[in-house]
């Protein structure tokens, strides 16, 4: 991690999920090493899934709830990450022109 964080030629943004390690432990670690990160807690607890009509883990074919995202869950995750990445990347930079 030190090599990634200290490399000034790249931009690394870590994405933390809510398991298997308690998210606060990972958040505290990322803060302590000065890493840029996004947590997926907001995805699940906010308007992307919990406050929407999206049932991100339900599979119609089996009538079961699984531990994996279905199509709607993947779409919500993609939208969430795109918005978070866009907010952190300077698109006016010469790297993108």
N, C-alpha and C positions, 0 to 999 in steps of 0.2 A: 504493500500500500504506500509506503514512504516514497518509492520510486514514482508511482503514478501521481501522487499528490505534489511532489516537488518538481515534476517535469513541467517546465514553462512552455513547452511546444505543443502541449495537448490540453484539452479541457475534458476532465472526467467528472461525471455526475453519477453518484451511486444511487441506486434505487433500493430502498429497504422495504421488505415485505413484513407482514405482521407475525410471521412464524418461520422457522421453529424457535428462534431466539426472541425473547421479549423485546419489543421495538425500542423501549426506553433505554435498554442496555446498549443497543447498537447506535441509537441517536447520541447518547452521551459519549460513546467512543468516537463517532464521526466528528462531533464538536471538538473533542479534545485534540484531535489530530488536524483540525482545520479543513476537513473535507466538505465538499459541496454535496448535498444529498437531498433526495425526495423520499418521503415515506408514503406508503400506500394506504395508511390509515384514513386519510382524507378521501381517498377513492371510495372506500367501503362505508365510511360514516357520513359522508356528505351527499351533495346533490347528484353525484354521478351514479350511485347505486341505491343506497339506503333510502334516500329521499325521492327516488324516482320509481317508475313502475317496472324497472329492470329486475329480473330474477336471474342473477348472474350465474347461479349454480344448478339450475333446474334443467333436466334433460327430458324432453317430451317423449322420446322413443321409449325410455325406460320408466318414466313417471317417477324418477328418483332425483334426489339432490346429491350431487357429487362434490368432491373436493377440488375439482377442476372447473375453470370458467367455461361456460358455453359461449356461443357466438355473440350474444348480447354482452356478456361479461368482458370478452376480448375487445369488443368495440368500445365499451366504456373505458377500459384500461388504456386503449390506444389514444382516445380523445383526451383523457386525463394527462397522460405522459406528454402528448404533443403540446398541450397548453403549458405545462410546467417547463418543458425544454425551451419552448419559444420565449418564455419569460426570462430565461437565463442566458440565452444566446443573443449576442449583438449581431443582428442580421445586416446591419449597415457596415459591418467590418469588411475590409478589403478581401478577407478570406472567402466571402460569399459573393463577391462581385466579379 
